[in-house]
Amino acid sequence: MGSDLFSSSAQRIVDYLNAHTPLTDWSVSRVSGGEQVHIHVHPETFLSVGQRVQWDETFCIRMYNGAARIVPDSQLDPDYADHPEAQVVRAYAGFPITDNNGELFGTLCGVANQPLEDELAVDADLVALMGDLLSSHLAMSLIADRERRSVEIADALANEDGLTGLVNRRGWDLLVQDAQQRVDAYGDLVAVAVLDLDGLKQINDTEGHQAGDELIRRAASALRSAARPADRVARYGGDEFAVLSNNVPVHELAEHFAGFTDSLAGHGISASIGFAPTNPGVVTLDDAFSRADKAMYGQKQARRD
């Protein structure tokens, strides 16, 4: 798969640069949703897989905006000396990675807690070559994945729940498998929400299962109407629904998922919800689902109390 190709290439490059330069920590990162997240890392001192930082607070944004790509001593470089981290990140190297559309995907960067003794200790041409190679591998990987993913997503969406027409549990599992590959390889922004309808058992007991089924169908319609093109809504089982959202920044998730409960409320339906983001190498899709499920039950219990 293309994602495997990119992951392998990225890890080999950061390991090679760690072994052949005096910079201790090297990373291939993703820039998305106003954040930089490190996805393929050779860590020693500073960097770790899944580490997130605001993009506008990084060394890399300065490099991307035209500052030096090789910085022997950040405290002596006028473009980096005022950075809050210049006291601890004393040496830096960076190069942008672009996607198949020529747009910024992320960066290849290295840091150290000591300044470089020799300004030529890090070969600028080598770092540029590695960055260009990663951009080429990324472009090929994304193109290779596009056709595969279109088939797999179509297969997932074809698994419909008979009552609601939403994706069923099997289809959901296929969507999660695809999303996990994207998170691991590319650091895609993926989050999960779990929703549980309130009062279905009471309706089934007092009005009958046909009324309960009608409530579930109305809920599905409300969730479908709230979904954006990059959202996938599934009936996970019984009166429980799940939403997989792509490309939503972490700080916007609360507002994003509130749109689903607002839509339900507009249809006269009450539900409890929990949500959680993934994080490359730290929080998998399964982890995020478990956290969202726990948060949902916590909300449901709090409302009962």
C-alpha positions in Angstrom: 0.0 0.0 0.0 1.1 3.6 -0.6 0.7 4.4 3.1 3.2 1.6 4.0 5.7 3.0 1.4 5.6 6.5 2.8 5.8 5.3 6.4 8.8 3.1 5.6 10.6 5.8 3.7 10.0 8.4 6.4 11.3 6.2 9.2 14.4 5.2 7.2 15.2 8.8 6.5 14.9 10.1 10.0 16.9 7.1 11.3 19.6 7.8 8.7 19.8 11.5 9.5 20.1 10.8 13.2 23.0 8.4 12.5 24.8 10.8 10.1 24.3 14.2 11.6 24.9 15.7 15.1 21.2 16.6 15.5 19.7 14.1 18.0 16.0 14.2 17.1 14.6 14.0 13.6 11.0 14.0 12.6 8.6 13.8 9.7 5.6 15.9 10.8 2.2 16.7 9.5 0.8 20.2 9.5 -3.0 20.4 9.6 -5.7 22.2 11.5 -3.3 24.8 12.8 -1.1 22.1 14.5 2.1 20.3 13.8 2.1 16.7 14.8 5.1 14.4 14.7 4.3 11.1 13.0 7.6 9.4 12.1 10.3 10.2 14.6 13.8 9.2 15.7 13.5 10.5 19.3 16.3 11.1 21.9 15.7 14.4 23.7 12.9 16.5 22.5 10.6 14.9 20.0 8.1 11.9 20.2 5.5 10.3 18.0 2.2 12.0 18.4 3.6 15.2 19.9 1.5 18.2 19.0 2.3 21.9 18.9 0.6 24.9 17.5 2.0 25.5 14.0 2.5 29.2 14.4 4.7 28.5 17.5 7.2 26.3 15.8 10.7 26.7 14.4 9.4 25.1 11.2 6.9 27.8 10.4 9.7 30.3 10.4 11.8 28.0 8.1 8.7 27.7 5.8 8.3 31.4 5.7 11.8 32.0 4.5 14.2 31.8 7.5 17.3 29.7 7.4 16.8 25.9 6.9 20.1 25.1 8.7 20.6 26.9 12.0 23.9 26.2 13.8 22.9 28.2 16.8 19.4 29.5 17.2 20.4 32.1 19.8 22.7 33.7 17.2 20.3 33.6 14.3 18.2 36.8 14.1 15.2 34.9 12.7 15.1 32.4 15.6 16.8 34.1 18.6 13.5 35.5 19.9 11.7 32.2 19.8 10.7 31.0 23.3 12.4 27.6 22.7 15.7 29.1 21.5 17.1 28.6 24.9 16.8 24.8 24.8 16.6 24.0 21.0 20.0 25.3 20.1 20.4 23.8 16.7 17.8 23.2 14.0 17.4 21.9 10.4 14.2 21.8 8.4 12.8 21.4 5.0 9.1 21.4 3.8 7.4 18.3 2.5 4.7 18.9 -0.2 1.9 16.7 -1.3 0.8 15.6 -4.8 -0.8 19.0 -5.3 2.3 20.9 -4.4 0.8 22.1 -1.1 2.4 21.9 2.3 2.0 18.5 3.9 4.5 18.9 6.8 8.2 19.1 7.4 11.4 17.1 7.8 13.2 18.6 10.7 16.0 17.9 13.2 16.9 19.5 16.5 19.6 19.4 19.2 20.1 20.9 22.6 23.6 22.0 21.8 24.7 24.4 19.0 26.7 22.9 16.1 30.4 23.2 16.4 30.8 23.4 12.7 28.3 25.4 10.5 28.8 22.6 7.8 28.1 19.8 10.3 24.6 19.3 8.7 24.7 19.1 4.9 22.0 21.5 3.6 21.9 19.7 0.2 21.5 16.3 1.9 18.5 17.5 4.0 17.0 19.1 0.9 17.5 15.9 -1.1 15.8 13.9 1.7 12.9 16.3 1.9 12.4 16.2 -1.9 12.5 12.4 -1.8 9.8 12.4 0.9 7.7 14.7 -1.1 8.0 12.4 -4.1 7.2 9.3 -2.0 4.3 11.1 -0.5 2.9 12.0 -3.9 3.2 8.5 -5.2 1.7 7.1 -2.0 -1.3 9.3 -2.1 -2.0 8.6 -5.7 -1.6 4.8 -5.1 -3.9 5.0 -2.2 -6.6 7.0 -4.0 -7.8 4.1 -6.2 -7.5 1.5 -3.4 -9.4 3.7 -1.0 -12.2 4.5 -3.4 -12.8 0.8 -3.8 -12.6 0.1 -0.1 -14.8 3.0 1.0 -17.4 2.0 -1.6 -17.3 -1.5 -0.1 -17.7 -0.1 3.4 -20.6 2.2 2.5 -22.4 -0.6 0.7 -22.9 -2.3 4.1 -26.1 -0.7 5.0 -28.2 -1.1 8.1 -31.7 -2.4 7.0 -33.7 -0.1 9.3 -31.9 3.2 8.8 -29.9 3.0 5.6 -26.8 4.1 7.5 -23.6 2.2 7.5 -23.9 -0.9 9.6 -21.4 -2.4 12.1 -19.4 -4.2 9.4 -19.1 -1.1 7.3 -18.0 0.9 10.3 -15.2 -1.6 11.0 -14.0 -1.2 7.4 -14.1 2.6 7.7 -12.1 2.4 10.9 -9.5 0.2 9.3 -9.0 2.7 6.5 -8.9 5.7 8.9 -6.3 4.0 11.1 -4.0 3.5 8.1 -4.2 7.2 7.3 -3.6 8.3 10.9 -0.5 6.1 11.2 1.0 7.0 7.8 0.0 10.6 7.2 -1.2 11.9 10.6 -4.7 12.6 9.2 -7.1 14.4 11.6 -9.7 11.7 12.6 -12.1 11.8 15.5 -14.9 9.5 16.7 -18.2 10.3 18.4 -20.6 7.8 20.0 -24.3 8.8 20.5 -26.9 6.9 22.5 -30.6 7.8 22.2 -32.5 8.6 25.4 -35.7 6.9 26.3 -35.9 4.2 23.6 -36.7 1.4 26.1 -39.5 3.4 27.5 -41.0 4.0 24.1 -40.7 0.3 23.2 -42.4 -0.6 26.5 -45.2 1.9 26.3 -45.8 2.4 22.6 -44.4 -0.7 21.0 -41.4 -1.6 19.0 -42.8 0.0 15.8 -42.7 3.3 17.6 -39.2 2.6 18.8 -38.1 1.7 15.2 -39.6 5.0 14.0 -37.6 6.9 16.6 -34.4 5.2 15.4 -35.2 6.1 11.7 -35.8 9.7 12.7 -32.6 9.8 14.6 -30.7 8.4 11.6 -32.3 11.1 9.3 -31.3 13.8 11.8 -27.7 12.6 12.0 -27.4 12.2 8.2 -28.6 15.8 7.7 -26.0 17.1 10.2 -23.1 15.2 8.6 -20.5 17.0 6.5 -19.1 15.4 3.3 -16.1 14.2 5.3 -18.2 12.6 8.1 -19.3 8.9 8.2 -22.4 8.0 10.2 -23.1 4.5 11.3 -25.7 2.7 13.3 -23.4 0.8 15.6 -26.1 -1.3 17.2 -29.5 -0.9 18.9 -30.0 2.8 19.7 -26.3 3.6 19.5 -24.8 5.5 16.6 -21.2 6.4 15.7 -19.7 9.2 13.7 -16.2 9.2 12.1 -15.1 12.7 11.3 -12.1 13.7 9.1 -10.2 16.9 8.9 -11.7 18.6 11.9 -9.1 20.4 14.1 -9.1 19.2 17.6 -10.1 22.6 19.0 -13.2 22.6 16.8 -14.5 19.1 17.7 -16.9 20.1 20.5 -18.6 22.6 18.1 -18.6 20.1 15.3 -20.2 17.2 17.2 -22.7 19.6 18.9 -24.2 20.0 15.4 -25.3 16.3 15.6 -27.0 16.6 18.9 -28.6 20.0 17.8 -30.0 18.2 14.7 -31.4 15.5 16.9 -33.0 18.0 19.2 -34.5 19.7 16.2 -36.2 16.5 15.5 -37.5 16.2 19.0 -34.9 13.5 20.0 -32.6 13.6 23.0 -29.3 11.8 23.0 -26.1 11.5 25.0 -22.8 11.9 23.2 -19.1 11.5 23.8 -16.2 12.1 21.4 -12.4 11.8 21.2 -9.7 12.5 18.6 -7.0 10.1 17.5 -3.3 10.9 17.7 -0.6 9.1 15.6 1.2 6.5 17.6 -0.6 7.4 20.8 -4.4 7.2 20.4 -5.7 4.6 17.9 -9.2 4.6 16.5 -10.1 1.8 18.9 -8.8 3.9 21.8 -10.7 7.0 20.6 -13.9 4.9 20.4 -13.4 3.6 23.9 -12.8 7.1 25.2 -15.9 8.5 23.3 -18.0 5.6 24.6 -16.9 6.3 28.2 -17.6 10.0 27.8 -21.0 9.3 26.4 -22.0 7.1 29.3 -20.6 9.7 31.7 -22.9 12.3 30.1 -25.8 9.9 30.2 -25.3 9.2 33.9 -24.8 12.9 34.8 -28.1 13.7 33.1 -29.9 10.9 35.0 -28.5 12.3 38.2 
